[in-house]
Each structure stands twice: as C-alpha cells, then as structure tokens.
Amino acid sequence: MPEYPKGTQKLYEFIAKNIMYPEAALENGTQGTVVLKFVVEKDGSIGEIVVVRGIGSGCDEEAVRVLRAAGKWEPAKENGKAVRCYFTLPVKYRFV
C-alpha cells in the first residue's frame, strides 16, 4: 500500500494544521466526514481525486485542496517495483 512520508499520523497532523473550516460550513453547522478516493502514482504524486462522500458547504473542496498540498507519497510496491494504487482517505470535520 502507498504511505504518506513518515506515516499516517504525520498525514493527519498535516491535515489538521492546514485545513480551514469553510465559512459556509460554520454558518450552517456542517459537520461530518468527507471521504476522498485518489491514485498514488508510481512517482508518489497524487492524481484522480474523487469525493466519494461529501458533506457540502465547501468542506469537500477544502479537503481536496489540502490533499493536493500534502506533496508526494511513498508509492505502493509490488515485487519491489512501484505501482499505481488507489487510496481512500476520510477527512473529519467537527466543532471543538
């Protein structure tokens, strides 16, 4: 499976540090989980990002923006060779 550099915990730290709660979502009280599906290419770049489950109010677009800003990943390997691989990522929005 592909992996974010330094692990999943670092990915979630990056998301928490960089994601912004959209103004419309704050006004509407929108909370929930945006589920993104994407391809980690052989070179570690991210492509084909699709919102599998969205919550609206700008949250879907913000989750995609932050994923694009996350940089390259370690690609999946099969028999020692890098391969393309789909990855699913939940991004949670909640008030704290």
MMTF fields as JSON, N, C-alpha, C and O atoms, coordinates in Angstrom:
{
  "mmtfVersion": "1.0.0",
  "mmtfProducer": "UNKNOWN",
  "numBonds": 383,
  "numAtoms": 384,
  "numGroups": 96,
  "numChains": 1,
  "numModels": 1,
  "chainsPerModel": [1],
  "groupsPerChain": [96],
  "chainIdList": ["A"],
  "bondAtomList": [4, 2, 8, 6, 12, 10, 16, 14, 20, 18, 24, 22, 28, 26, 32, 30, 36, 34, 40, 38, 44, 42, 48, 46, 52, 50, 56, 54, 60, 58, 64, 62, 68, 66, 72, 70, 76, 74, 80, 78, 84, 82, 88, 86, 92, 90, 96, 94, 100, 98, 104, 102, 108, 106, 112, 110, 116, 114, 120, 118, 124, 122, 128, 126, 132, 130, 136, 134, 140, 138, 144, 142, 148, 146, 152, 150, 156, 154, 160, 158, 164, 162, 168, 166, 172, 170, 176, 174, 180, 178, 184, 182, 188, 186, 192, 190, 196, 194, 200, 198, 204, 202, 208, 206, 212, 210, 216, 214, 220, 218, 224, 222, 228, 226, 232, 230, 236, 234, 240, 238, 244, 242, 248, 246, 252, 250, 256, 254, 260, 258, 264, 262, 268, 266, 272, 270, 276, 274, 280, 278, 284, 282, 288, 286, 292, 290, 296, 294, 300, 298, 304, 302, 308, 306, 312, 310, 316, 314, 320, 318, 324, 322, 328, 326, 332, 330, 336, 334, 340, 338, 344, 342, 348, 346, 352, 350, 356, 354, 360, 358, 364, 362, 368, 366, 372, 370, 376, 374, 380, 378],
  "bondOrderList": [1, 1, 1, 1, 1, 1, 1, 1, 1, 1, 1, 1, 1, 1, 1, 1, 1, 1, 1, 1, 1, 1, 1, 1, 1, 1, 1, 1, 1, 1, 1, 1, 1, 1, 1, 1, 1, 1, 1, 1, 1, 1, 1, 1, 1, 1, 1, 1, 1, 1, 1, 1, 1, 1, 1, 1, 1, 1, 1, 1, 1, 1, 1, 1, 1, 1, 1, 1, 1, 1, 1, 1, 1, 1, 1, 1, 1, 1, 1, 1, 1, 1, 1, 1, 1, 1, 1, 1, 1, 1, 1, 1, 1, 1, 1],
  "groupList": [{"groupName": "MET", "atomNameList": ["N", "CA", "C", "O"], "elementList": ["N", "C", "C", "O"], "formalChargeList": [0, 0, 0, 0], "bondAtomList": [1, 0, 2, 1, 3, 2], "bondOrderList": [1, 1, 2], "singleLetterCode": "M", "chemCompType": "L-PEPTIDE LINKING"}, {"groupName": "PRO", "atomNameList": ["N", "CA", "C", "O"], "elementList": ["N", "C", "C", "O"], "formalChargeList": [0, 0, 0, 0], "bondAtomList": [1, 0, 2, 1, 3, 2], "bondOrderList": [1, 1, 2], "singleLetterCode": "P", "chemCompType": "L-PEPTIDE LINKING"}, {"groupName": "GLU", "atomNameList": ["N", "CA", "C", "O"], "elementList": ["N", "C", "C", "O"], "formalChargeList": [0, 0, 0, 0], "bondAtomList": [1, 0, 2, 1, 3, 2], "bondOrderList": [1, 1, 2], "singleLetterCode": "E", "chemCompType": "L-PEPTIDE LINKING"}, {"groupName": "TYR", "atomNameList": ["N", "CA", "C", "O"], "elementList": ["N", "C", "C", "O"], "formalChargeList": [0, 0, 0, 0], "bondAtomList": [1, 0, 2, 1, 3, 2], "bondOrderList": [1, 1, 2], "singleLetterCode": "Y", "chemCompType": "L-PEPTIDE LINKING"}, {"groupName": "LYS", "atomNameList": ["N", "CA", "C", "O"], "elementList": ["N", "C", "C", "O"], "formalChargeList": [0, 0, 0, 0], "bondAtomList": [1, 0, 2, 1, 3, 2], "bondOrderList": [1, 1, 2], "singleLetterCode": "K", "chemCompType": "L-PEPTIDE LINKING"}, {"groupName": "GLY", "atomNameList": ["N", "CA", "C", "O"], "elementList": ["N", "C", "C", "O"], "formalChargeList": [0, 0, 0, 0], "bondAtomList": [1, 0, 2, 1, 3, 2], "bondOrderList": [1, 1, 2], "singleLetterCode": "G", "chemCompType": "PEPTIDE LINKING"}, {"groupName": "THR", "atomNameList": ["N", "CA", "C", "O"], "elementList": ["N", "C", "C", "O"], "formalChargeList": [0, 0, 0, 0], "bondAtomList": [1, 0, 2, 1, 3, 2], "bondOrderList": [1, 1, 2], "singleLetterCode": "T", "chemCompType": "L-PEPTIDE LINKING"}, {"groupName": "GLN", "atomNameList": ["N", "CA", "C", "O"], "elementList": ["N", "C", "C", "O"], "formalChargeList": [0, 0, 0, 0], "bondAtomList": [1, 0, 2, 1, 3, 2], "bondOrderList": [1, 1, 2], "singleLetterCode": "Q", "chemCompType": "L-PEPTIDE LINKING"}, {"groupName": "LEU", "atomNameList": ["N", "CA", "C", "O"], "elementList": ["N", "C", "C", "O"], "formalChargeList": [0, 0, 0, 0], "bondAtomList": [1, 0, 2, 1, 3, 2], "bondOrderList": [1, 1, 2], "singleLetterCode": "L", "chemCompType": "L-PEPTIDE LINKING"}, {"groupName": "PHE", "atomNameList": ["N", "CA", "C", "O"], "elementList": ["N", "C", "C", "O"], "formalChargeList": [0, 0, 0, 0], "bondAtomList": [1, 0, 2, 1, 3, 2], "bondOrderList": [1, 1, 2], "singleLetterCode": "F", "chemCompType": "L-PEPTIDE LINKING"}, {"groupName": "ILE", "atomNameList": ["N", "CA", "C", "O"], "elementList": ["N", "C", "C", "O"], "formalChargeList": [0, 0, 0, 0], "bondAtomList": [1, 0, 2, 1, 3, 2], "bondOrderList": [1, 1, 2], "singleLetterCode": "I", "chemCompType": "L-PEPTIDE LINKING"}, {"groupName": "ALA", "atomNameList": ["N", "CA", "C", "O"], "elementList": ["N", "C", "C", "O"], "formalChargeList": [0, 0, 0, 0], "bondAtomList": [1, 0, 2, 1, 3, 2], "bondOrderList": [1, 1, 2], "singleLetterCode": "A", "chemCompType": "L-PEPTIDE LINKING"}, {"groupName": "ASN", "atomNameList": ["N", "CA", "C", "O"], "elementList": ["N", "C", "C", "O"], "formalChargeList": [0, 0, 0, 0], "bondAtomList": [1, 0, 2, 1, 3, 2], "bondOrderList": [1, 1, 2], "singleLetterCode": "N", "chemCompType": "L-PEPTIDE LINKING"}, {"groupName": "VAL", "atomNameList": ["N", "CA", "C", "O"], "elementList": ["N", "C", "C", "O"], "formalChargeList": [0, 0, 0, 0], "bondAtomList": [1, 0, 2, 1, 3, 2], "bondOrderList": [1, 1, 2], "singleLetterCode": "V", "chemCompType": "L-PEPTIDE LINKING"}, {"groupName": "ASP", "atomNameList": ["N", "CA", "C", "O"], "elementList": ["N", "C", "C", "O"], "formalChargeList": [0, 0, 0, 0], "bondAtomList": [1, 0, 2, 1, 3, 2], "bondOrderList": [1, 1, 2], "singleLetterCode": "D", "chemCompType": "L-PEPTIDE LINKING"}, {"groupName": "SER", "atomNameList": ["N", "CA", "C", "O"], "elementList": ["N", "C", "C", "O"], "formalChargeList": [0, 0, 0, 0], "bondAtomList": [1, 0, 2, 1, 3, 2], "bondOrderList": [1, 1, 2], "singleLetterCode": "S", "chemCompType": "L-PEPTIDE LINKING"}, {"groupName": "ARG", "atomNameList": ["N", "CA", "C", "O"], "elementList": ["N", "C", "C", "O"], "formalChargeList": [0, 0, 0, 0], "bondAtomList": [1, 0, 2, 1, 3, 2], "bondOrderList": [1, 1, 2], "singleLetterCode": "R", "chemCompType": "L-PEPTIDE LINKING"}, {"groupName": "CYS", "atomNameList": ["N", "CA", "C", "O"], "elementList": ["N", "C", "C", "O"], "formalChargeList": [0, 0, 0, 0], "bondAtomList": [1, 0, 2, 1, 3, 2], "bondOrderList": [1, 1, 2], "singleLetterCode": "C", "chemCompType": "L-PEPTIDE LINKING"}, {"groupName": "TRP", "atomNameList": ["N", "CA", "C", "O"], "elementList": ["N", "C", "C", "O"], "formalChargeList": [0, 0, 0, 0], "bondAtomList": [1, 0, 2, 1, 3, 2], "bondOrderList": [1, 1, 2], "singleLetterCode": "W", "chemCompType": "L-PEPTIDE LINKING"}],
  "groupTypeList": [0, 1, 2, 3, 1, 4, 5, 6, 7, 4, 8, 3, 2, 9, 10, 11, 4, 12, 10, 0, 3, 1, 2, 11, 11, 8, 2, 12, 5, 6, 7, 5, 6, 13, 13, 8, 4, 9, 13, 13, 2, 4, 14, 5, 15, 10, 5, 2, 10, 13, 13, 13, 16, 5, 10, 5, 15, 5, 17, 14, 2, 2, 11, 13, 16, 13, 8, 16, 11, 11, 5, 4, 18, 2, 1, 11, 4, 2, 12, 5, 4, 11, 13, 16, 17, 3, 9, 6, 8, 1, 13, 4, 3, 16, 9, 13],
  "groupIdList": [1, 2, 3, 4, 5, 6, 7, 8, 9, 10, 11, 12, 13, 14, 15, 16, 17, 18, 19, 20, 21, 22, 23, 24, 25, 26, 27, 28, 29, 30, 31, 32, 33, 34, 35, 36, 37, 38, 39, 40, 41, 42, 43, 44, 45, 46, 47, 48, 49, 50, 51, 52, 53, 54, 55, 56, 57, 58, 59, 60, 61, 62, 63, 64, 65, 66, 67, 68, 69, 70, 71, 72, 73, 74, 75, 76, 77, 78, 79, 80, 81, 82, 83, 84, 85, 86, 87, 88, 89, 90, 91, 92, 93, 94, 95, 96],
  "secStructList": [7, 7, 5, 7, 6, 6, 7, 2, 2, 2, 2, 2, 2, 2, 2, 2, 2, 2, 7, 7, 7, 7, 2, 2, 2, 2, 2, 2, 6, 7, 7, 3, 3, 3, 3, 3, 3, 3, 3, 3, 7, 6, 6, 1, 7, 3, 3, 3, 3, 3, 3, 3, 3, 7, 7, 7, 6, 6, 2, 2, 2, 2, 2, 2, 2, 2, 2, 2, 2, 6, 7, 7, 7, 5, 7, 3, 3, 3, 6, 6, 3, 3, 3, 7, 3, 3, 3, 3, 3, 3, 3, 3, 3, 7, 7, 7],
  "xCoordList": [0.836, 0.0, 0.876, 1.983, 0.382, 1.126, 1.104, 0.227, 2.074, 2.141, 2.622, 3.502, 2.027, 2.474, 3.842, 4.058, 4.775, 6.097, 5.994, 5.286, 6.681, 6.716, 5.418, 5.243, 4.502, 3.351, 2.029, 1.943, 1.009, -0.363, -0.553, -1.273, 0.078, -0.047, 0.426, -0.207, 1.522, 2.035, 1.069, 0.936, 0.39, -0.606, -1.734, -2.124, -2.26, -3.352, -2.902, -3.702, -1.657, -1.126, -1.073, -1.419, -0.64, -0.587, -1.985, -2.178, -2.959, -4.331, -4.858, -5.425, -4.679, -5.175, -4.554, -5.23, -3.291, -2.591, -3.01, -3.016, -3.357, -3.579, -5.028, -5.324, -5.93, -7.317, -8.004, -7.734, -8.88, -9.648, -11.128, -11.586, -11.861, -13.296, -13.93, -13.827, -14.582, -15.186, -16.247, -16.976, -16.319, -17.266, -18.705, -19.471, -19.073, -20.437, -20.729, -21.847, -19.742, -19.93, -20.119, -20.924, -19.381, -19.554, -20.947, -21.609, -21.384, -22.705, -23.829, -24.833, -23.662, -24.701, -24.592, -25.473, -23.528, -23.326, -22.978, -23.291, -22.337, -21.995, -20.868, -19.805, -21.112, -20.106, -20.226, -21.262, -19.176, -19.231, -17.893, -16.855, -17.938, -16.718, -16.79, -17.739, -15.768, -15.597, -14.689, -13.625, -15.101, -14.282, -13.731, -14.48, -12.4, -11.711, -11.098, -10.574, -11.173, -10.504, -9.57, -9.959, -8.341, -7.364, -6.344, -6.284, -5.553, -4.493, -3.154, -2.868, -2.339, -0.941, -0.178, -0.111, 0.394, 1.103, 2.443, 2.883, 3.079, 4.366, 5.439, 6.334, 5.343, 6.34, 5.941, 6.643, 4.809, 4.366, 3.415, 2.899, 3.183, 2.263, 0.82, 0.512, -0.049, -1.468, -2.239, -1.99, -3.173, -3.994, -5.396, -5.677, -6.26, -7.627, -8.374, -8.975, -8.342, -9.033, -10.538, -11.012, -11.271, -12.731, -13.315, -12.838, -14.353, -15.078, -16.102, -17.091, -15.864, -16.751, -17.992, -19.111, -17.781, -18.891, -18.568, -17.553, -19.422, -19.206, -20.241, -21.258, -19.957, -20.895, -21.302, -22.128, -20.718, -21.114, -20.582, -19.686, -21.148, -20.799, -19.324, -18.776, -18.673, -17.276, -16.286, -15.086, -16.762, -15.865, -15.198, -14.026, -15.949, -15.405, -14.221, -13.158, -14.428, -13.384, -12.155, -11.023, -12.38, -11.264, -10.46, -9.232, -11.127, -10.422, -9.549, -8.416, -10.066, -9.301, -8.106, -7.008, -8.313, -7.223, -6.073, -4.908, -6.405, -5.361, -4.648, -3.431, -5.39, -4.745, -3.752, -2.644, -4.138, -3.207, -1.955, -0.879, -2.086, -0.945, -0.037, 1.047, -0.465, 0.284, 1.586, 2.43, 1.765, 3.005, 3.006, 1.972, 4.198, 4.336, 4.294, 4.661, 3.832, 3.74, 4.779, 5.42, 4.937, 5.723, 4.771, 3.737, 5.087, 4.154, 4.059, 4.932, 2.968, 2.814, 3.855, 4.304, 4.226, 5.211, 4.67, 4.032, 4.953, 4.607, 5.847, 6.374, 6.309, 7.551, 8.715, 9.555, 8.757, 9.847, 9.752, 10.631, 8.698, 8.54, 7.372, 6.336, 7.554, 6.486, 5.319, 5.517, 4.1, 2.888, 1.861, 1.897, 0.939, -0.182, -1.11, -1.27, -1.721, -2.611, -3.65, -3.338, -4.897, -5.946, -5.814, -5.36, -6.224, -6.187, -7.438, -7.844, -8.05, -9.231, -8.881, -8.276, -9.278, -8.912, -10.132, -10.765, -10.484, -11.561, -11.0, -9.945, -11.716, -11.331, -12.515, -13.589, -12.328, -13.426, -13.491, -12.481, -14.705, -14.996, -15.883, -16.932, -15.464, -16.3, -15.927, -14.809, -16.895, -16.638, -15.958, -16.309, -14.99, -14.303, -14.468, -13.961],
  "yCoordList": [-1.19, 0.0, 1.247, 1.234, 2.319, 3.572, 4.136, 3.808, 4.983, 5.56, 7.0, 7.343, 7.828, 9.21, 9.189, 8.4, 10.047, 10.055, 10.211, 11.089, 9.382, 9.356, 8.853, 8.949, 8.316, 7.618, 8.355, 9.553, 7.597, 8.091, 9.198, 10.164, 9.067, 10.091, 11.45, 12.469, 11.473, 12.731, 13.299, 14.517, 12.424, 12.884, 13.604, 14.705, 12.976, 13.61, 14.879, 15.802, 14.951, 16.188, 17.28, 18.43, 16.919, 17.884, 18.408, 19.613, 17.503, 17.909, 18.837, 19.887, 18.463, 19.278, 20.669, 21.65, 20.759, 22.043, 22.927, 24.152, 22.333, 23.101, 23.273, 24.137, 22.478, 22.571, 23.755, 24.07, 24.383, 25.503, 25.141, 24.59, 25.455, 25.197, 26.269, 27.45, 25.908, 26.904, 27.741, 27.227, 29.008, 29.927, 29.43, 29.492, 28.938, 28.432, 27.25, 27.115, 26.398, 25.242, 25.686, 25.107, 26.712, 27.252, 27.837, 27.598, 28.606, 29.234, 28.205, 28.387, 27.12, 26.084, 25.004, 24.151, 25.03, 23.993, 22.64, 21.599, 22.651, 21.413, 20.673, 21.238, 19.407, 18.518, 17.171, 16.861, 16.385, 15.064, 14.657, 15.242, 13.646, 13.088, 13.148, 12.661, 13.756, 13.764, 12.584, 12.437, 11.746, 10.596, 10.851, 11.058, 10.832, 11.06, 9.749, 8.962, 9.531, 8.395, 8.993, 9.895, 8.49, 9.038, 7.975, 6.904, 8.297, 7.396, 7.946, 9.134, 7.07, 7.403, 6.803, 5.585, 7.683, 7.254, 6.599, 6.627, 6.015, 5.347, 6.271, 5.832, 7.577, 8.535, 9.163, 10.039, 8.721, 9.232, 10.423, 10.876, 10.927, 12.053, 11.587, 10.403, 12.537, 12.251, 12.62, 13.664, 11.765, 12.039, 11.477, 10.724, 11.85, 11.334, 11.419, 10.437, 12.575, 12.747, 12.825, 13.613, 11.991, 11.939, 12.022, 11.354, 12.849, 12.892, 11.762, 11.839, 10.716, 9.561, 9.892, 9.539, 10.571, 11.012, 12.41, 12.626, 13.34, 14.718, 15.186, 14.531, 16.341, 16.93, 18.342, 18.97, 18.839, 20.142, 21.327, 21.19, 22.486, 23.753, 24.114, 24.822, 23.639, 23.959, 22.994, 23.091, 22.063, 21.129, 20.163, 19.823, 19.724, 18.776, 19.397, 18.79, 20.612, 21.307, 21.595, 21.51, 21.93, 22.205, 20.938, 20.992, 19.811, 18.548, 18.21, 17.758, 18.424, 18.173, 19.116, 18.699, 20.381, 21.371, 20.948, 20.997, 20.535, 20.151, 18.874, 18.763, 17.916, 16.701, 17.041, 16.505, 17.921, 18.319, 18.988, 18.861, 19.697, 20.409, 19.484, 19.894, 18.252, 17.335, 16.834, 16.293, 17.001, 16.576, 15.103, 14.434, 14.624, 13.251, 12.229, 12.501, 11.043, 9.899, 8.864, 8.974, 7.861, 6.686, 5.786, 5.391, 5.447, 4.635, 3.199, 2.708, 2.553, 1.127, 0.355, 0.802, -0.8, -1.629, -3.037, -3.598, -3.577, -4.969, -5.622, -5.175, -6.668, -7.341, -6.36, -6.463, -5.413, -4.453, -3.293, -2.431, -3.242, -2.167, -1.276, -1.755, 0.018, 0.976, 0.764, 0.566, 0.809, 0.655, 1.708, 2.246, 1.988, 2.878, 2.16, 0.942, 2.93, 2.306, 3.316, 4.482, 2.848, 3.692, 3.733, 2.779, 4.866, 5.046, 5.812, 6.737, 5.439, 6.122, 6.802, 6.202, 8.08, 8.883, 9.588, 10.372, 9.326, 10.086, 11.368, 11.35, 12.471, 13.747, 14.207, 14.481, 14.292, 14.612, 16.108, 16.767, 16.604, 17.983, 17.926, 17.281, 18.596, 18.681, 19.933, 20.439, 20.416, 21.581, 21.134, 20.101, 21.907, 21.589, 22.71, 22.628],
  "zCoordList": [0.0, 0.0, 0.0, 0.539, -0.602, -0.545, 0.872, 1.671, 1.165, 2.503, 2.43, 1.64, 3.268, 3.39, 4.065, 4.984, 3.624, 4.252, 5.775, 6.268, 6.488, 7.951, 8.579, 9.793, 7.761, 8.315, 8.34, 8.07, 8.671, 8.692, 9.727, 9.473, 10.873, 11.919, 11.4, 11.675, 10.66, 10.09, 9.057, 8.938, 8.305, 7.342, 8.063, 7.675, 9.118, 9.852, 10.566, 10.723, 10.998, 11.577, 10.508, 10.774, 9.305, 8.206, 7.89, 7.731, 7.799, 7.5, 8.59, 8.286, 9.851, 10.965, 10.962, 11.27, 10.621, 10.626, 9.449, 9.575, 8.317, 7.093, 6.664, 5.839, 7.201, 6.758, 7.446, 8.605, 6.708, 7.256, 7.168, 6.167, 8.218, 8.215, 7.347, 7.679, 6.246, 5.37, 6.104, 6.952, 5.771, 6.412, 6.286, 7.247, 5.099, 4.893, 5.811, 6.308, 6.039, 6.911, 8.356, 9.086, 8.769, 10.121, 10.298, 11.307, 9.304, 9.371, 9.382, 10.071, 8.617, 8.513, 9.584, 9.69, 10.376, 11.379, 10.773, 11.352, 9.618, 8.905, 9.611, 9.87, 9.916, 10.485, 9.777, 9.19, 9.836, 9.231, 8.653, 8.965, 7.807, 7.226, 5.707, 5.092, 5.117, 3.667, 3.346, 3.948, 2.405, 2.021, 0.621, -0.333, 0.524, -0.745, -1.235, -0.447, -2.536, -3.166, -4.212, -4.953, -4.271, -5.208, -5.573, -4.968, -6.568, -7.016, -6.554, -6.71, -5.985, -5.734, -6.904, -7.068, -7.709, -8.921, -8.578, -7.429, -9.585, -9.401, -8.843, -8.12, -9.188, -8.694, -7.363, -6.858, -6.784, -5.497, -5.577, -4.555, -6.778, -6.924, -6.77, -6.911, -6.482, -6.263, -7.525, -8.126, -7.923, -9.093, -8.931, -7.999, -9.843, -9.912, -8.582, -8.148, -7.938, -6.66, -6.907, -7.725, -6.184, -6.289, -4.882, -3.964, -4.717, -3.45, -3.49, -4.219, -2.705, -2.662, -1.838, -2.211, -0.718, 0.122, 0.618, 1.28, 0.298, 0.696, 1.701, 1.929, 2.297, 3.244, 2.84, 3.502, 1.748, 1.22, 2.006, 2.838, 1.728, 2.388, 2.238, 3.084, 1.174, 0.917, 1.54, 1.279, 2.36, 3.044, 2.068, 2.226, 1.06, 0.088, -0.654, -0.777, -1.142, -1.897, -1.03, -1.505, 0.227, 1.135, 1.41, 1.478, 1.566, 1.783, 0.572, 0.735, -0.635, -1.86, -1.936, -2.304, -1.592, -1.628, -0.719, -1.116, 0.496, 1.452, 1.001, 1.15, 0.453, -0.056, -1.162, -1.188, -2.068, -3.146, -2.597, -3.18, -1.484, -0.894, -0.083, 0.331, 0.148, 1.021, 0.411, 1.127, -0.889, -1.511, -1.898, -1.9, -2.222, -2.724, -1.596, -0.453, -1.969, -1.074, -1.467, -2.512, -0.619, -0.98, -1.757, -1.219, -3.007, -3.801, -3.282, -2.566, -3.672, -3.361, -4.163, -5.219, -3.649, -4.358, -4.511, -3.619, -5.677, -5.965, -6.542, -7.561, -5.901, -6.316, -6.406, -7.299, -5.479, -5.42, -6.395, -6.4, -7.232, -8.205, -7.806, -7.344, -7.991, -7.691, -8.655, -9.854, -8.111, -8.916, -8.511, -7.404, -9.445, -9.136, -8.172, -8.238, -7.272, -6.304, -5.836, -5.592, -5.714, -5.156, -3.638, -3.007, -3.072, -1.628, -1.236, -1.939, -0.126, 0.375, 1.69, 2.578, 1.796, 2.964, 3.524, 2.817, 4.793, 5.422, 6.051, 6.685, 5.866, 6.47, 7.316, 6.781, 8.622, 9.525, 9.825, 10.073, 9.791, 10.185, 11.42, 11.409, 12.473, 13.66, 14.433, 14.343, 15.19, 16.026, 17.307, 17.877, 17.754, 19.015, 20.002, 21.121]
}
